[in-house]
Amino acid sequence: MKKFLLVALFLAGGVFVSSCASVKSPVMGLIYTDVKAPEAVTSNAGKSKVGTAMATSILGLIAQGDASIDTAAKSAGITRIHHVDYHSTSILGIYSTFTVTVYGE
């Protein structure tokens, strides 16, 4: 019985360390991640409009949403993109979000 519990504990620990609900991030925290970073920049001037798109994940088992640049641009009626940023959040690898923000005209 002790061997079974040890193996179960080892496997459960592996699940938490592997961050099943991981998101794109330049740095990753094991317990908590809240990172903003640049994604892309163009030569188009101006940034009067801002559009966002988001996807979420729970335990890496359920994931939903559309965090594409195209969706973010369409949400604000942007036709000329100036730059794109993203924001990723993860709590213990259990719940994660990924948000794309598009700036442009």
Secondary structure, 3 states (H helix, E strand, C coil): CHHHHHHHHHHHHHHHHCCCCCCCCCCCCCCEEEEEEEEEECCCCCCCEEEEEEEEEECCCEEEECCCHHHHHHHCCCCCEEEEEEEEEEECCCEEEEEEEEEEC
